[in-house]
Every structure is written in structure tokens, then in C-alpha cells.
Amino acid sequence: MRDIIKQHIPAKTLNTLRSTRDWCERFPEDISAACHPWRSDSRRKLQTYHNRYRGKRCFVIGNGPSLKNTDLGKLKDEYTFGMNRIYLMFQELGFPTSFLVCVNDLVIEQTVDDMQHLDIPRFFSWRSRKWLKPADKLHFLHTTYTGPKFARDASGRLWEGATVTYVCLQLAYYFGFDKVVLIGVDHNFVTKGKPNTTVVSEGDDPNHFHPAYFGKGFRWQLPDLETSELAYGLAKQAFEADGRQIVDATVGGKLTVFPKVKYDELF
């Protein structure tokens, strides 16, 4: 049936139909994100970040095993975006990241106490209002699974691109950072399977910097690396069109979208 539809309906029409369907599915959440007082407060707080860091550089820190081979002490005086359970390394590191971003429902639901009480600027999906409550340094982002785009205005809707790293790149753009350096974005998982499938860890986590990151009994979703690469391509285009840059300093990383640089040579 799909082949028959593709043969008789122009590709442009099919794309329009898909976009319309996506919009219809998002509509209830879009309305809530537009009208709810918690989101109104978050939009106001987000707007204070717009271009605040123009001319600066930042590091977007993934959670891959390569972080164990990266001298993170060099980042003490840098602007940093941490993701998901990056806080597991804060005590050993001796300082927190400048920002924390998390948009995955399973991660937020299972770590809600940690996420609620971290004392750094935090950015979560609007869906997370089911578990998190408003706070001074807590911001609700209107992120969605569908409707691919690169959002230049982070106070509006952001496409997740199958990875929280992509949300960080959109925030970094909105905040005004001229150069973004990726580290710990290994883009490689030992655990294999159908993308987006929910699985339960049976032991120590081999895919992240800490064995308890998604430790035994933790529910998580297998990565969708193909969609992530499409999203990274959109980010690369947006930054370069504005005379800005994203580079990848991940030690041994498998991602090939961004120019590679050596981490130690950045300091």
C-alpha cells in the first residue's frame, strides 16, 4: 500500500500531509505550552539568556565512556552544558556544569529528586511537568519528537532530534555562543537493538562514563543515531550560516558530522 501511495501522490504532497499529521498530533501539547503559566514563566526566564554569551565559547559534554580519557579539570573556568545524569561526576570533578539539560521522560521520571534539587540552571522538557515543579533555576522547554527543524528561538518549540545533545546545541545558539565544542559525544553504543526501544539494564552501564549511569534496573531507550545525525546536520548548517562553529573534540568519537579538533590543543 505504501508503494502504491508513493507512486500516485507527489512527494511534495506527501510531505505536506506528514507535516499536517505531525502538527495535529502535537496540537494539544502546543496549546498547553503556549498558555500554561509555568511555561510563560519559563519563556520569560529563557529570554534573559538570549545572546547573553555572544562572542564566547562553550563545551557541550556528552556522557560517553571517552570522558574517562578526557581531562575535564580544564573546564573549570569554561561555560559548559551537561546532560542527563552528568551530575554523577560533579563531586569527583570538584565543580558542576554551567547548565544541565534533560528531555528524556524515562531519565527524568527515575531521577526526579536529583533533578529537582540541583542548584544550577536546569532545562527540561515541558512533558516533565508531570514530575518536576517550578523553581528559580528550572526552565521548561517546549521540545517535541516530531517536526524536524533547528530552533533559533529556544523560547518556542525545539525539535529533540533523538538526542538531548541537539537540544543543547539549539540552546547554545540562542544563548549566543560563537563556538561550541563537543566532548564525550562518542556516538557509539555497545548495547545494540531497534532504535527508541525501551530496555532495562541488567548490570553496570558500559555505554556511559559511570557504571551506575543507567545501572541495573534502570529503564532507558536505545539510541537513534541516524536521526541524531540528521539533526546534527541541521545544527551545523545553522551555526555556519551565522558565522559560528561547532567542532568535535571527543576522544575517539565516531561522529563525523562536525570538524574534528584535539581537545588538549583548545587550551
Secondary structure, DSSP 8 states (H G I E B T S, - for coil): -HHHHHHHS-HHHHHHHHHHHHHHHHHHHHHHHHH-HHHHHHHHHHHTTTTTTTT-EEEEE--SGGGGGS-GGGGTTSEEEEETTGGGGHHHHTS--SEEEE--HHHHHHTHHHHHH-SS-EEEEGGGGGT----TTEEEEEEESSS----S-TTSEEE-TTSHHHHHHHHHHHHT-SEEEEES-----SS-SSTT-EEE--SS-SSSSSTTTT-TT-EEE---HHHHHHHHHHHHHHHHHTT-EEEE--TT----SS-B--GGGG-
